[in-house]
Amino acid sequence: MKRRVCLFGLSANPPTGEGGHVGIVRELSQMKMKMMKNHNDNDDATATETDNTNNVEEERFHEIRILPVYSHMFNEKRGNGMQASYEARLEMCRLAFREIPKVIVSNDEEKCFEWYAKRIGKTKEEDRKNIRVGTADLLDMLMDDTSTNSNTSDSSDSDSTQAEYSFALGADTFMDLSKLKWRRAADIFQLLNGRLVVFHRKEENENENENVVNKMITSDSKYDLECRDSYLDLTELSQSCSTNKDLDQRIDEIAQSLHTKCPNLKENIILLNVPSLTSVSSSRVRDSVDGVDDVFLERSLSPDVLDYVKKNRLYSFAG
C-alpha cells in the first residue's frame, strides 16, 4: 500500500496558530476516508463498494508534510528583509506543529531548489539567484525515481515510488490554480491526479463573507493580484472569499477542461471546512507593535513560536 502524504506549503513567516496554519494542519491530520476491507486471505471475499458492512474508516493521510518555502517566486518577497531566514522558519514550524500527529517538517523545498539548479546546469551563485522553482518542480523531484531526495529527507518515505501525494491549499489559491494562473498549472493537476485538499472557512452569512473579502483585499491585494505558483501565506490570501458554489463550479470547469489529462480530477478534489479559521495573517503579525498588539499576538501565534520570535528578535515588534 502506498503511503498517503499530504503536502502543505507555506511561507511560515511566521506560521500562525489555531486561527490559521495550525488549525489547518490539525484538520488535515484528522481527516478520514472509507476503505474496503482486504479479503485477499479470506474465503468470503465478496465485499462491494455499496456494502457498508465491508467498509472500514481509515486515516486519509499517513503523513502531513510541512514545506516552508525556500526561495520565493516573487522578487519583492526575496531578500527584502521582511522574511525570516529559512532555518528560523523551519524551526518555527517544528515548534508550531509538534503536538499534531503525523506531521513532519521537511526541507524538501531546499532540496528541490538544489535538485532543479543541478538539473538545468546552474552552478554559479549569480545564476542561481534567478532560479524560480514551483510546485510542479517539487512534484517532479518527489516522484523522480533517480532523485536521492527520499533518502535524505526528514520525511519517512524510503522510496519515492511508495508515496501517493496530495496537496493542500486555500480556496482562493485553488481558484487561481484552476484558472491556470500558476506556472505549469495543468502539470500540477496531472502529477497529483487531481488530489487536492481545498480548505476554507464557512461564514455565518453572505454579509459576513463579504466583509471578510473586502478586508482581505484591502490588506493583502498586492499578493492576491500577483498570486502565481507560490505558497505565500495561504491563510493570508483570504480563507473564504470563494463560496462553496464558486468552488463547485470551478471544479466542474477544470475537470471538463483537463478530462483527457486527469480523468479522475473531480472525484479526487476534497473540500475541507476548517471551522477554526479566522482572518489572522502572517503579515499582520509582522506589522504588530510591541505593547499595543500583545493580545493579538498571543491569539495569533502558538506560545512556543511567539517566544522564539521574541528571543531571536525576528520581527519589528520583537526588536
C-alpha positions as protocol buffer text, in pm:
chain_id: "A"
residue {
  index: 1
  type: MET
  ca { x: 0 y: 0 z: 0 }
}
residue {
  index: 2
  type: LYS
  ca { x: 131 y: 341 z: -91 }
}
residue {
  index: 3
  type: ARG
  ca { x: 195 y: 591 z: 184 }
}
residue {
  index: 4
  type: ARG
  ca { x: -56 y: 875 z: 153 }
}
residue {
  index: 5
  type: VAL
  ca { x: 123 y: 1207 z: 203 }
}
residue {
  index: 6
  type: CYS
  ca { x: -42 y: 1548 z: 211 }
}
residue {
  index: 7
  type: LEU
  ca { x: 191 y: 1834 z: 119 }
}
residue {
  index: 8
  type: PHE
  ca { x: 125 y: 2168 z: 286 }
}
residue {
  index: 9
  type: GLY
  ca { x: 339 y: 2459 z: 174 }
}
residue {
  index: 10
  type: LEU
  ca { x: 358 y: 2794 z: 348 }
}
residue {
  index: 11
  type: SER
  ca { x: 591 y: 3086 z: 394 }
}
residue {
  index: 12
  type: ALA
  ca { x: 585 y: 3031 z: 772 }
}
residue {
  index: 13
  type: ASN
  ca { x: 683 y: 3392 z: 820 }
}
residue {
  index: 14
  type: PRO
  ca { x: 569 y: 3323 z: 1088 }
}
residue {
  index: 15
  type: PRO
  ca { x: 335 y: 3019 z: 1100 }
}
residue {
  index: 16
  type: THR
  ca { x: 9 y: 3124 z: 1262 }
}
residue {
  index: 17
  type: GLY
  ca { x: -180 y: 2940 z: 1537 }
}
residue {
  index: 18
  type: GLU
  ca { x: -520 y: 2774 z: 1570 }
}
residue {
  index: 19
  type: GLY
  ca { x: -688 y: 3052 z: 1372 }
}
residue {
  index: 20
  type: GLY
  ca { x: -452 y: 2991 z: 1079 }
}
residue {
  index: 21
  type: HIS
  ca { x: -186 y: 2738 z: 984 }
}
residue {
  index: 22
  type: VAL
  ca { x: -203 y: 2524 z: 1298 }
}
residue {
  index: 23
  type: GLY
  ca { x: -581 y: 2492 z: 1267 }
}
residue {
  index: 24
  type: ILE
  ca { x: -549 y: 2386 z: 903 }
}
residue {
  index: 25
  type: VAL
  ca { x: -283 y: 2125 z: 973 }
}
residue {
  index: 26
  type: ARG
  ca { x: -481 y: 1986 z: 1266 }
}
residue {
  index: 27
  type: GLU
  ca { x: -784 y: 1934 z: 1038 }
}
residue {
  index: 28
  type: LEU
  ca { x: -567 y: 1769 z: 772 }
}
residue {
  index: 29
  type: SER
  ca { x: -426 y: 1533 z: 1033 }
}
residue {
  index: 30
  type: GLN
  ca { x: -776 y: 1430 z: 1145 }
}
residue {
  index: 31
  type: MET
  ca { x: -922 y: 1361 z: 801 }
}
residue {
  index: 32
  type: LYS
  ca { x: -1075 y: 1016 z: 746 }
}
residue {
  index: 33
  type: MET
  ca { x: -1170 y: 807 z: 444 }
}
residue {
  index: 34
  type: LYS
  ca { x: -1373 y: 493 z: 373 }
}
residue {
  index: 35
  type: MET
  ca { x: -1172 y: 191 z: 262 }
}
residue {
  index: 36
  type: MET
  ca { x: -1271 y: -159 z: 155 }
}
residue {
  index: 37
  type: LYS
  ca { x: -1168 y: -440 z: 385 }
}
residue {
  index: 38
  type: ASN
  ca { x: -886 y: -653 z: 248 }
}
residue {
  index: 39
  type: HIS
  ca { x: -1027 y: -1003 z: 182 }
}
residue {
  index: 40
  type: ASN
  ca { x: -727 y: -1141 z: -4 }
}
residue {
  index: 41
  type: ASP
  ca { x: -674 y: -1408 z: 258 }
}
residue {
  index: 42
  type: ASN
  ca { x: -1040 y: -1478 z: 329 }
}
residue {
  index: 43
  type: ASP
  ca { x: -1279 y: -1723 z: 162 }
}
residue {
  index: 44
  type: ASP
  ca { x: -1570 y: -1479 z: 183 }
}
residue {
  index: 45
  type: ALA
  ca { x: -1414 y: -1204 z: -30 }
}
residue {
  index: 46
  type: THR
  ca { x: -1747 y: -1072 z: -153 }
}
residue {
  index: 47
  type: ALA
  ca { x: -1725 y: -706 z: -47 }
}
residue {
  index: 48
  type: THR
  ca { x: -1860 y: -440 z: -280 }
}
residue {
  index: 49
  type: GLU
  ca { x: -1837 y: -62 z: -261 }
}
residue {
  index: 50
  type: THR
  ca { x: -2206 y: -43 z: -179 }
}
residue {
  index: 51
  type: ASP
  ca { x: -2177 y: -292 z: 105 }
}
residue {
  index: 52
  type: ASN
  ca { x: -2116 y: -67 z: 406 }
}
residue {
  index: 53
  type: THR
  ca { x: -2054 y: -366 z: 631 }
}
residue {
  index: 54
  type: ASN
  ca { x: -1730 y: -426 z: 441 }
}
residue {
  index: 55
  type: ASN
  ca { x: -1610 y: -67 z: 460 }
}
residue {
  index: 56
  type: VAL
  ca { x: -1368 y: 49 z: 726 }
}
residue {
  index: 57
  type: GLU
  ca { x: -1274 y: 404 z: 819 }
}
residue {
  index: 58
  type: GLU
  ca { x: -907 y: 487 z: 794 }
}
residue {
  index: 59
  type: GLU
  ca { x: -699 y: 798 z: 829 }
}
residue {
  index: 60
  type: ARG
  ca { x: -685 y: 971 z: 494 }
}
residue {
  index: 61
  type: PHE
  ca { x: -319 y: 1064 z: 527 }
}
residue {
  index: 62
  type: HIS
  ca { x: -31 y: 877 z: 684 }
}
residue {
  index: 63
  type: GLU
  ca { x: 177 y: 1194 z: 685 }
}
residue {
  index: 64
  type: ILE
  ca { x: 123 y: 1569 z: 672 }
}
residue {
  index: 65
  type: ARG
  ca { x: 442 y: 1713 z: 529 }
}
residue {
  index: 66
  type: ILE
  ca { x: 506 y: 2079 z: 610 }
}
residue {
  index: 67
  type: LEU
  ca { x: 709 y: 2261 z: 345 }
}
residue {
  index: 68
  type: PRO
  ca { x: 834 y: 2609 z: 437 }
}
residue {
  index: 69
  type: VAL
  ca { x: 910 y: 2791 z: 114 }
}
residue {
  index: 70
  type: TYR
  ca { x: 1281 y: 2809 z: 37 }
}
residue {
  index: 71
  type: SER
  ca { x: 1306 y: 3067 z: -239 }
}
residue {
  index: 72
  type: HIS
  ca { x: 1004 y: 3283 z: -305 }
}
residue {
  index: 73
  type: MET
  ca { x: 858 y: 3310 z: -653 }
}
residue {
  index: 74
  type: PHE
  ca { x: 809 y: 3686 z: -612 }
}
residue {
  index: 75
  type: ASN
  ca { x: 1107 y: 3919 z: -640 }
}
residue {
  index: 76
  type: GLU
  ca { x: 952 y: 4161 z: -391 }
}
residue {
  index: 77
  type: LYS
  ca { x: 948 y: 3889 z: -125 }
}
residue {
  index: 78
  type: ARG
  ca { x: 1307 y: 3775 z: -183 }
}
residue {
  index: 79
  type: GLY
  ca { x: 1586 y: 3935 z: 18 }
}
residue {
  index: 80
  type: ASN
  ca { x: 1383 y: 4236 z: 130 }
}
residue {
  index: 81
  type: GLY
  ca { x: 1446 y: 4190 z: 499 }
}
residue {
  index: 82
  type: MET
  ca { x: 1085 y: 4109 z: 577 }
}
residue {
  index: 83
  type: GLN
  ca { x: 1133 y: 3734 z: 566 }
}
residue {
  index: 84
  type: ALA
  ca { x: 1295 y: 3541 z: 847 }
}
residue {
  index: 85
  type: SER
  ca { x: 1573 y: 3305 z: 748 }
}
residue {
  index: 86
  type: TYR
  ca { x: 1486 y: 2964 z: 613 }
}
residue {
  index: 87
  type: GLU
  ca { x: 1638 y: 2796 z: 918 }
}
residue {
  index: 88
  type: ALA
  ca { x: 1431 y: 3015 z: 1151 }
}
residue {
  index: 89
  type: ARG
  ca { x: 1111 y: 2940 z: 962 }
}
residue {
  index: 90
  type: LEU
  ca { x: 1184 y: 2566 z: 970 }
}
residue {
  index: 91
  type: GLU
  ca { x: 1230 y: 2586 z: 1347 }
}
residue {
  index: 92
  type: MET
  ca { x: 911 y: 2789 z: 1393 }
}
residue {
  index: 93
  type: CYS
  ca { x: 721 y: 2520 z: 1202 }
}
residue {
  index: 94
  type: ARG
  ca { x: 867 y: 2248 z: 1422 }
}
residue {
  index: 95
  type: LEU
  ca { x: 751 y: 2441 z: 1728 }
}
residue {
  index: 96
  type: ALA
  ca { x: 408 y: 2526 z: 1587 }
}
residue {
  index: 97
  type: PHE
  ca { x: 311 y: 2177 z: 1467 }
}
residue {
  index: 98
  type: ARG
  ca { x: 499 y: 1945 z: 1702 }
}
residue {
  index: 99
  type: GLU
  ca { x: 189 y: 1845 z: 1902 }
}
residue {
  index: 100
  type: ILE
  ca { x: -9 y: 1739 z: 1592 }
}
residue {
  index: 101
  type: PRO
  ca { x: 13 y: 1369 z: 1499 }
}
residue {
  index: 102
  type: LYS
  ca { x: 165 y: 1258 z: 1168 }
}
residue {
  index: 103
  type: VAL
  ca { x: 326 y: 1595 z: 1099 }
}
residue {
  index: 104
  type: ILE
  ca { x: 678 y: 1612 z: 958 }
}
residue {
  index: 105
  type: VAL
  ca { x: 850 y: 1944 z: 888 }
}
residue {
  index: 106
  type: SER
  ca { x: 1060 y: 1890 z: 577 }
}
residue {
  index: 107
  type: ASN
  ca { x: 1332 y: 2076 z: 391 }
}
residue {
  index: 108
  type: ASP
  ca { x: 1217 y: 1929 z: 60 }
}
residue {
  index: 109
  type: GLU
  ca { x: 1182 y: 2283 z: -77 }
}
residue {
  index: 110
  type: GLU
  ca { x: 1552 y: 2348 z: -26 }
}
residue {
  index: 111
  type: LYS
  ca { x: 1641 y: 2014 z: -180 }
}
residue {
  index: 112
  type: CYS
  ca { x: 1417 y: 2085 z: -475 }
}
residue {
  index: 113
  type: PHE
  ca { x: 1599 y: 2412 z: -536 }
}
residue {
  index: 114
  type: GLU
  ca { x: 1935 y: 2232 z: -538 }
}
residue {
  index: 115
  type: TRP
  ca { x: 1797 y: 1946 z: -749 }
}
residue {
  index: 116
  type: TYR
  ca { x: 1649 y: 2185 z: -1005 }
}
residue {
  index: 117
  type: ALA
  ca { x: 1962 y: 2402 z: -1019 }
}
residue {
  index: 118
  type: LYS
  ca { x: 2174 y: 2096 z: -1092 }
}
residue {
  index: 119
  type: ARG
  ca { x: 1922 y: 1972 z: -1346 }
}
residue {
  index: 120
  type: ILE
  ca { x: 1937 y: 2294 z: -1551 }
}
residue {
  index: 121
  type: GLY
  ca { x: 2312 y: 2336 z: -1505 }
}
residue {
  index: 122
  type: LYS
  ca { x: 2304 y: 2645 z: -1284 }
}
residue {
  index: 123
  type: THR
  ca { x: 2609 y: 2610 z: -1061 }
}
residue {
  index: 124
  type: LYS
  ca { x: 2727 y: 2971 z: -1029 }
}
residue {
  index: 125
  type: GLU
  ca { x: 2578 y: 3165 z: -738 }
}
residue {
  index: 126
  type: GLU
  ca { x: 2494 y: 3461 z: -962 }
}
residue {
  index: 127
  type: ASP
  ca { x: 2292 y: 3236 z: -1193 }
}
residue {
  index: 128
  type: ARG
  ca { x: 2119 y: 3064 z: -903 }
}
residue {
  index: 129
  type: LYS
  ca { x: 1972 y: 3394 z: -781 }
}
residue {
  index: 130
  type: ASN
  ca { x: 1737 y: 3395 z: -1079 }
}
residue {
  index: 131
  type: ILE
  ca { x: 1611 y: 3039 z: -1038 }
}
residue {
  index: 132
  type: ARG
  ca { x: 1237 y: 3004 z: -989 }
}
residue {
  index: 133
  type: VAL
  ca { x: 1119 y: 2673 z: -851 }
}
residue {
  index: 134
  type: GLY
  ca { x: 747 y: 2595 z: -837 }
}
residue {
  index: 135
  type: THR
  ca { x: 510 y: 2328 z: -716 }
}
residue {
  index: 136
  type: ALA
  ca { x: 532 y: 2122 z: -1035 }
}
residue {
  index: 137
  type: ASP
  ca { x: 912 y: 2113 z: -999 }
}
residue {
  index: 138
  type: LEU
  ca { x: 875 y: 1994 z: -640 }
}
residue {
  index: 139
  type: LEU
  ca { x: 640 y: 1716 z: -750 }
}
residue {
  index: 140
  type: ASP
  ca { x: 879 y: 1621 z: -1030 }
}
residue {
  index: 141
  type: MET
  ca { x: 1155 y: 1579 z: -774 }
}
residue {
  index: 142
  type: LEU
  ca { x: 944 y: 1384 z: -527 }
}
residue {
  index: 143
  type: MET
  ca { x: 830 y: 1146 z: -800 }
}
residue {
  index: 144
  type: ASP
  ca { x: 1170 y: 1113 z: -963 }
}
residue {
  index: 145
  type: ASP
  ca { x: 1299 y: 760 z: -901 }
}
residue {
  index: 146
  type: THR
  ca { x: 1656 y: 875 z: -964 }
}
residue {
  index: 147
  type: SER
  ca { x: 1636 y: 1154 z: -706 }
}
residue {
  index: 148
  type: THR
  ca { x: 1821 y: 1095 z: -380 }
}
residue {
  index: 149
  type: ASN
  ca { x: 1573 y: 1317 z: -200 }
}
residue {
  index: 150
  type: SER
  ca { x: 1378 y: 1039 z: -32 }
}
residue {
  index: 151
  type: ASN
  ca { x: 1694 y: 901 z: 126 }
}
residue {
  index: 152
  type: THR
  ca { x: 1784 y: 1228 z: 295 }
}
residue {
  index: 153
  type: SER
  ca { x: 1454 y: 1399 z: 361 }
}
residue {
  index: 154
  type: ASP
  ca { x: 1308 y: 1450 z: 705 }
}
residue {
  index: 155
  type: SER
  ca { x: 1010 y: 1252 z: 575 }
}
residue {
  index: 156
  type: SER
  ca { x: 965 y: 883 z: 638 }
}
residue {
  index: 157
  type: ASP
  ca { x: 944 y: 779 z: 272 }
}
residue {
  index: 158
  type: SER
  ca { x: 1201 y: 512 z: 193 }
}
residue {
  index: 159
  type: ASP
  ca { x: 1118 y: 506 z: -176 }
}
residue {
  index: 160
  type: SER
  ca { x: 963 y: 786 z: -381 }
}
residue {
  index: 161
  type: THR
  ca { x: 752 y: 533 z: -570 }
}
residue {
  index: 162
  type: GLN
  ca { x: 584 y: 426 z: -244 }
}
residue {
  index: 163
  type: ALA
  ca { x: 421 y: 763 z: -177 }
}
residue {
  index: 164
  type: GLU
  ca { x: 94 y: 900 z: -311 }
}
residue {
  index: 165
  type: TYR
  ca { x: 95 y: 1278 z: -285 }
}
residue {
  index: 166
  type: SER
  ca { x: -190 y: 1520 z: -226 }
}
residue {
  index: 167
  type: PHE
  ca { x: -159 y: 1897 z: -199 }
}
residue {
  index: 168
  type: ALA
  ca { x: -345 y: 2126 z: 43 }
}
residue {
  index: 169
  type: LEU
  ca { x: -422 y: 2485 z: -49 }
}
residue {
  index: 170
  type: GLY
  ca { x: -669 y: 2762 z: 30 }
}
residue {
  index: 171
  type: ALA
  ca { x: -993 y: 2819 z: -159 }
}
residue {
  index: 172
  type: ASP
  ca { x: -886 y: 3137 z: -334 }
}
residue {
  index: 173
  type: THR
  ca { x: -543 y: 2997 z: -414 }
}
residue {
  index: 174
  type: PHE
  ca { x: -720 y: 2698 z: -570 }
}
residue {
  index: 175
  type: MET
  ca { x: -929 y: 2936 z: -781 }
}
residue {
  index: 176
  type: ASP
  ca { x: -609 y: 3086 z: -922 }
}
residue {
  index: 177
  type: LEU
  ca { x: -459 y: 2742 z: -985 }
}
residue {
  index: 178
  type: SER
  ca { x: -777 y: 2619 z: -1155 }
}
residue {
  index: 179
  type: LYS
  ca { x: -769 y: 2922 z: -1385 }
}
residue {
  index: 180
  type: LEU
  ca { x: -420 y: 2804 z: -1484 }
}
residue {
  index: 181
  type: LYS
  ca { x: -251 y: 3119 z: -1349 }
}
residue {
  index: 182
  type: TRP
  ca { x: 27 y: 2918 z: -1187 }
}
residue {
  index: 183
  type: ARG
  ca { x: 333 y: 2813 z: -1382 }
}
residue {
  index: 184
  type: ARG
  ca { x: 276 y: 2460 z: -1518 }
}
residue {
  index: 185
  type: ALA
  ca { x: -69 y: 2456 z: -1358 }
}
residue {
  index: 186
  type: ALA
  ca { x: -203 y: 2176 z: -1580 }
}
residue {
  index: 187
  type: ASP
  ca { x: 103 y: 1966 z: -1494 }
}
residue {
  index: 188
  type: ILE
  ca { x: 27 y: 2007 z: -1123 }
}
residue {
  index: 189
  type: PHE
  ca { x: -323 y: 1866 z: -1167 }
}
residue {
  index: 190
  type: GLN
  ca { x: -187 y: 1580 z: -1376 }
}
residue {
  index: 191
  type: LEU
  ca { x: 104 y: 1494 z: -1145 }
}
residue {
  index: 192
  type: LEU
  ca { x: -132 y: 1480 z: -848 }
}
residue {
  index: 193
  type: ASN
  ca { x: -410 y: 1311 z: -1044 }
}
residue {
  index: 194
  type: GLY
  ca { x: -630 y: 1587 z: -905 }
}
residue {
  index: 195
  type: ARG
  ca { x: -558 y: 1500 z: -541 }
}
residue {
  index: 196
  type: LEU
  ca { x: -612 y: 1843 z: -387 }
}
residue {
  index: 197
  type: VAL
  ca { x: -748 y: 1935 z: -46 }
}
residue {
  index: 198
  type: VAL
  ca { x: -907 y: 2280 z: -69 }
}
residue {
  index: 199
  type: PHE
  ca { x: -957 y: 2430 z: 275 }
}
residue {
  index: 200
  type: HIS
  ca { x: -1196 y: 2710 z: 355 }
}
residue {
  index: 201
  type: ARG
  ca { x: -1399 y: 2859 z: 637 }
}
residue {
  index: 202
  type: LYS
  ca { x: -1778 y: 2862 z: 644 }
}
residue {
  index: 203
  type: GLU
  ca { x: -1925 y: 3204 z: 710 }
}
residue {
  index: 204
  type: GLU
  ca { x: -2243 y: 3267 z: 908 }
}
residue {
  index: 205
  type: ASN
  ca { x: -2396 y: 3466 z: 626 }
}
residue {
  index: 206
  type: GLU
  ca { x: -2316 y: 3632 z: 296 }
}
residue {
  index: 207
  type: ASN
  ca { x: -2269 y: 3977 z: 453 }
}
residue {
  index: 208
  type: GLU
  ca { x: -2003 y: 3844 z: 689 }
}
residue {
  index: 209
  type: ASN
  ca { x: -1831 y: 3675 z: 396 }
}
residue {
  index: 210
  type: GLU
  ca { x: -1838 y: 3999 z: 200 }
}
residue {
  index: 211
  type: ASN
  ca { x: -1683 y: 4190 z: 492 }
}
residue {
  index: 212
  type: VAL
  ca { x: -1400 y: 3936 z: 510 }
}
residue {
  index: 213
  type: VAL
  ca { x: -1344 y: 3964 z: 134 }
}
residue {
  index: 214
  type: ASN
  ca { x: -1326 y: 4342 z: 145 }
}
residue {
  index: 215
  type: LYS
  ca { x: -1093 y: 4338 z: 446 }
}
residue {
  index: 216
  type: MET
  ca { x: -854 y: 4090 z: 293 }
}
residue {
  index: 217
  type: ILE
  ca { x: -847 y: 4259 z: -47 }
}
residue {
  index: 218
  type: THR
  ca { x: -766 y: 4589 z: 122 }
}
residue {
  index: 219
  type: SER
  ca { x: -485 y: 4449 z: 335 }
}
residue {
  index: 220
  type: ASP
  ca { x: -324 y: 4197 z: 101 }
}
residue {
  index: 221
  type: SER
  ca { x: -432 y: 4287 z: -252 }
}
residue {
  index: 222
  type: LYS
  ca { x: -74 y: 4312 z: -380 }
}
residue {
  index: 223
  type: TYR
  ca { x: -26 y: 3942 z: -305 }
}
residue {
  index: 224
  type: ASP
  ca { x: -371 y: 3841 z: -430 }
}
residue {
  index: 225
  type: LEU
  ca { x: -322 y: 4013 z: -765 }
}
residue {
  index: 226
  type: GLU
  ca { x: 20 y: 3860 z: -816 }
}
residue {
  index: 227
  type: CYS
  ca { x: -70 y: 3510 z: -699 }
}
residue {
  index: 228
  type: ARG
  ca { x: 122 y: 3267 z: -914 }
}
residue {
  index: 229
  type: ASP
  ca { x: 279 y: 2936 z: -823 }
}
residue {
  index: 230
  type: SER
  ca { x: 381 y: 3028 z: -470 }
}
residue {
  index: 231
  type: TYR
  ca { x: 285 y: 2907 z: -125 }
}
residue {
  index: 232
  type: LEU
  ca { x: 293 y: 3252 z: 34 }
}
residue {
  index: 233
  type: ASP
  ca { x: 83 y: 3252 z: 348 }
}
residue {
  index: 234
  type: LEU
  ca { x: -215 y: 3051 z: 234 }
}
residue {
  index: 235
  type: THR
  ca { x: -438 y: 3189 z: 504 }
}
residue {
  index: 236
  type: GLU
  ca { x: -317 y: 3538 z: 416 }
}
residue {
  index: 237
  type: LEU
  ca { x: -483 y: 3534 z: 76 }
}
residue {
  index: 238
  type: SER
  ca { x: -824 y: 3511 z: 246 }
}
residue {
  index: 239
  type: GLN
  ca { x: -956 y: 3178 z: 351 }
}
residue {
  index: 240
  type: SER
  ca { x: -1314 y: 3226 z: 243 }
}
residue {
  index: 241
  type: CYS
  ca { x: -1356 y: 3474 z: -40 }
}
residue {
  index: 242
  type: SER
  ca { x: -1474 y: 3186 z: -258 }
}
residue {
  index: 243
  type: THR
  ca { x: -1809 y: 3028 z: -172 }
}
residue {
  index: 244
  type: ASN
  ca { x: -1891 y: 2659 z: -199 }
}
residue {
  index: 245
  type: LYS
  ca { x: -2090 y: 2741 z: -512 }
}
residue {
  index: 246
  type: ASP
  ca { x: -1787 y: 2913 z: -666 }
}
residue {
  index: 247
  type: LEU
  ca { x: -1566 y: 2617 z: -582 }
}
residue {
  index: 248
  type: ASP
  ca { x: -1808 y: 2355 z: -715 }
}
residue {
  index: 249
  type: GLN
  ca { x: -1843 y: 2548 z: -1040 }
}
residue {
  index: 250
  type: ARG
  ca { x: -1467 y: 2582 z: -1085 }
}
residue {
  index: 251
  type: ILE
  ca { x: -1413 y: 2214 z: -1008 }
}
residue {
  index: 252
  type: ASP
  ca { x: -1666 y: 2120 z: -1277 }
}
residue {
  index: 253
  type: GLU
  ca { x: -1500 y: 2355 z: -1526 }
}
residue {
  index: 254
  type: ILE
  ca { x: -1143 y: 2244 z: -1466 }
}
residue {
  index: 255
  type: ALA
  ca { x: -1246 y: 1878 z: -1460 }
}
residue {
  index: 256
  type: GLN
  ca { x: -1402 y: 1918 z: -1803 }
}
residue {
  index: 257
  type: SER
  ca { x: -1106 y: 2117 z: -1933 }
}
residue {
  index: 258
  type: LEU
  ca { x: -845 y: 1864 z: -1816 }
}
residue {
  index: 259
  type: HIS
  ca { x: -1053 y: 1549 z: -1860 }
}
residue {
  index: 260
  type: THR
  ca { x: -807 y: 1390 z: -2103 }
}
residue {
  index: 261
  type: LYS
  ca { x: -502 y: 1453 z: -1884 }
}
residue {
  index: 262
  type: CYS
  ca { x: -671 y: 1394 z: -1550 }
}
residue {
  index: 263
  type: PRO
  ca { x: -993 y: 1190 z: -1579 }
}
residue {
  index: 264
  type: ASN
  ca { x: -1038 y: 1149 z: -1201 }
}
residue {
  index: 265
  type: LEU
  ca { x: -984 y: 1512 z: -1112 }
}
residue {
  index: 266
  type: LYS
  ca { x: -1338 y: 1590 z: -995 }
}
residue {
  index: 267
  type: GLU
  ca { x: -1358 y: 1284 z: -772 }
}
residue {
  index: 268
  type: ASN
  ca { x: -1016 y: 1347 z: -617 }
}
residue {
  index: 269
  type: ILE
  ca { x: -1061 y: 1710 z: -511 }
}
residue {
  index: 270
  type: ILE
  ca { x: -1174 y: 1739 z: -149 }
}
residue {
  index: 271
  type: LEU
  ca { x: -1331 y: 2048 z: 7 }
}
residue {
  index: 272
  type: LEU
  ca { x: -1232 y: 2077 z: 373 }
}
residue {
  index: 273
  type: ASN
  ca { x: -1412 y: 2309 z: 610 }
}
residue {
  index: 274
  type: VAL
  ca { x: -1180 y: 2442 z: 880 }
}
residue {
  index: 275
  type: PRO
  ca { x: -1408 y: 2594 z: 1149 }
}
residue {
  index: 276
  type: SER
  ca { x: -1121 y: 2745 z: 1345 }
}
residue {
  index: 277
  type: LEU
  ca { x: -1000 y: 2972 z: 1062 }
}
residue {
  index: 278
  type: THR
  ca { x: -1006 y: 3346 z: 1129 }
}
residue {
  index: 279
  type: SER
  ca { x: -877 y: 3644 z: 935 }
}
residue {
  index: 280
  type: VAL
  ca { x: -537 y: 3621 z: 1107 }
}
residue {
  index: 281
  type: SER
  ca { x: -245 y: 3667 z: 870 }
}
residue {
  index: 282
  type: SER
  ca { x: 132 y: 3642 z: 895 }
}
residue {
  index: 283
  type: SER
  ca { x: 170 y: 3992 z: 751 }
}
residue {
  index: 284
  type: ARG
  ca { x: -47 y: 4139 z: 1026 }
}
residue {
  index: 285
  type: VAL
  ca { x: 162 y: 3957 z: 1283 }
}
residue {
  index: 286
  type: ARG
  ca { x: 481 y: 4103 z: 1134 }
}
residue {
  index: 287
  type: ASP
  ca { x: 328 y: 4452 z: 1141 }
}
residue {
  index: 288
  type: SER
  ca { x: 229 y: 4426 z: 1508 }
}
residue {
  index: 289
  type: VAL
  ca { x: 354 y: 4676 z: 1763 }
}
residue {
  index: 290
  type: ASP
  ca { x: 506 y: 4563 z: 2090 }
}
residue {
  index: 291
  type: GLY
  ca { x: 297 y: 4667 z: 2389 }
}
residue {
  index: 292
  type: VAL
  ca { x: 0 y: 4754 z: 2168 }
}
residue {
  index: 293
  type: ASP
  ca { x: -85 y: 4425 z: 1995 }
}
residue {
  index: 294
  type: ASP
  ca { x: 16 y: 4184 z: 2271 }
}
residue {
  index: 295
  type: VAL
  ca { x: -329 y: 4024 z: 2298 }
}
residue {
  index: 296
  type: PHE
  ca { x: -349 y: 3983 z: 1920 }
}
residue {
  index: 297
  type: LEU
  ca { x: -6 y: 3821 z: 1911 }
}
residue {
  index: 298
  type: GLU
  ca { x: -94 y: 3578 z: 2189 }
}
residue {
  index: 299
  type: ARG
  ca { x: -407 y: 3475 z: 1998 }
}
residue {
  index: 300
  type: SER
  ca { x: -236 y: 3457 z: 1660 }
}
residue {
  index: 301
  type: LEU
  ca { x: 75 y: 3252 z: 1742 }
}
residue {
  index: 302
  type: SER
  ca { x: 138 y: 2943 z: 1948 }
}
residue {
  index: 303
  type: PRO
  ca { x: 323 y: 3027 z: 2274 }
}
residue {
  index: 304
  type: ASP
  ca { x: 640 y: 2848 z: 2162 }
}
residue {
  index: 305
  type: VAL
  ca { x: 651 y: 3034 z: 1831 }
}
residue {
  index: 306
  type: LEU
  ca { x: 590 y: 3370 z: 1998 }
}
residue {
  index: 307
  type: ASP
  ca { x: 868 y: 3301 z: 2249 }
}
residue {
  index: 308
  type: TYR
  ca { x: 1103 y: 3201 z: 1966 }
}
residue {
  index: 309
  type: VAL
  ca { x: 1024 y: 3518 z: 1770 }
}
residue {
  index: 310
  type: LYS
  ca { x: 1089 y: 3739 z: 2069 }
}
residue {
  index: 311
  type: LYS
  ca { x: 1403 y: 3556 z: 2175 }
}
residue {
  index: 312
  type: ASN
  ca { x: 1552 y: 3584 z: 1827 }
}
residue {
  index: 313
  type: ARG
  ca { x: 1406 y: 3929 z: 1751 }
}
residue {
  index: 314
  type: LEU
  ca { x: 1275 y: 3817 z: 1414 }
}
residue {
  index: 315
  type: TYR
  ca { x: 1025 y: 4096 z: 1351 }
}
residue {
  index: 316
  type: SER
  ca { x: 992 y: 4463 z: 1443 }
}
residue {
  index: 317
  type: PHE
  ca { x: 760 y: 4402 z: 1740 }
}
residue {
  index: 318
  type: ALA
  ca { x: 1024 y: 4172 z: 1891 }
}
residue {
  index: 319
  type: GLY
  ca { x: 1312 y: 4414 z: 1842 }
}
